[in-house]
Amino acid sequence: MSPSVIGLFAGLLLGLAVVLGGFDAFAICLLLGAVGFVIGRVVEGQVDLGALLGSSARRRP
């Protein structure tokens, strides 16, 4: 599936959250979607959390 189609589905789901649950549901869906996106990037190896969090492996004794 192309990123455009995935983005389309994500937008539709967020739109449904607004219609059915109001702004609170939209905000929660948006936050969870962002967390899922970051987790997916980490799993794919495109984001290195060690560099962002200051991994102890990079420190010298």
C-alpha positions in Angstrom: 0.0 0.0 0.0 1.4 3.4 -0.9 2.0 6.1 1.8 -0.7 8.2 0.1 -3.4 5.6 0.6 -2.3 5.0 4.2 -2.5 8.7 4.8 -6.0 8.8 3.2 -7.2 6.1 5.6 -5.6 7.7 8.6 -7.4 11.0 7.7 -10.7 9.3 7.2 -10.4 7.6 10.6 -9.5 10.8 12.3 -12.5 12.5 10.6 -14.7 9.7 11.9 -13.3 10.3 15.4 -14.3 13.9 15.3 -17.8 13.2 14.0 -18.5 10.4 16.4 -16.5 11.4 19.5 -15.8 15.1 19.4 -12.5 16.9 19.8 -11.4 14.7 22.7 -11.6 11.5 20.7 -9.8 13.3 17.8 -6.9 14.4 20.0 -6.5 10.9 21.5 -6.6 9.3 18.0 -4.0 11.8 16.7 -1.7 11.2 19.7 -1.9 7.4 19.4 -1.4 7.6 15.7 1.8 9.7 16.2 3.1 7.2 18.8 2.3 4.3 16.4 4.1 6.1 13.6 7.3 6.6 15.7 7.2 3.0 16.9 6.9 1.8 13.3 9.9 4.0 12.2 11.9 2.5 15.1 11.0 -1.1 14.1 11.9 -0.4 10.5 15.3 0.9 11.7 14.7 4.5 10.3 14.9 6.1 13.8 17.7 5.4 16.3 16.4 5.9 19.8 19.8 5.5 21.3 21.0 8.7 19.6 17.9 10.5 20.8 18.0 9.3 24.4 21.7 9.4 24.9 22.6 5.7 24.9 25.1 4.5 27.4 26.9 2.5 24.7 28.2 5.8 23.2 29.7 7.1 26.5 33.4 6.5 27.1 34.5 5.3 30.6 
